[in-house]
Amino acid sequence: MLACEQGHMDLVEYLYNQLLKLSSEKRNNPGFEGVYEFDINAGDSWGDAALHLATRASKTKVVEFLLPMMESGGGKGKKEILDINKQDKQGFSAPMLAIMSGNKILLDKYLEKEKDIDFLLTTGLGQTSLLLSIPAGIVGVILSLIEKFDAKLIMKPDTKAGETSLMEL
């Protein structure tokens, strides 16, 4: 996961392929010891998976490498299929982190997967993607989210304190 956070693409690709190979070998040889099952969605002590780390560090190339794993999974096991909506321990999904960052290039990569993203997820504090997009000032995203979810998203209390996105606008 550190390779994802640091953006070392050669190492990310190499490790990913090695883990798939070892995971496959373990599945094909039940007595094969010493290798854990490969899980692309596994989180660190904060719940951050590889996609979270790459997004937080704005490593667009790593995000581009990981996103196709939503469809293909890279392998045959469910643990090898990327969960774009996986939340860390604070409730942030990788798309939420991209929205908060204001990184337009990174955000565009996520918006290509718009149909798969749950924009109604809330953080541990009750914040939605819309509320997180307002401080970043990404007008296109704000308007897109408002259009997509209509008044449900604008009027819904976004925080445990009862604040709505409309109050922030």
Buried (B, 14 or more C-beta within 10 A) or exposed (E): BEBBBBBBBEEBEEBBEEBBEBBBEBBEEEEEEEEEEBBBBBBBEEBBBBBBBBBBBBBBEBBBBBBEBBEEBBBEBEBBBBBBBBBBEEBBBBBBBBBBBBBEEBBEBBBEBEEBBEBBBBBEEBBBBBBBBBEBEBEEBBEBBBEBBEEEBBEBBBBEEEBBBBEBE
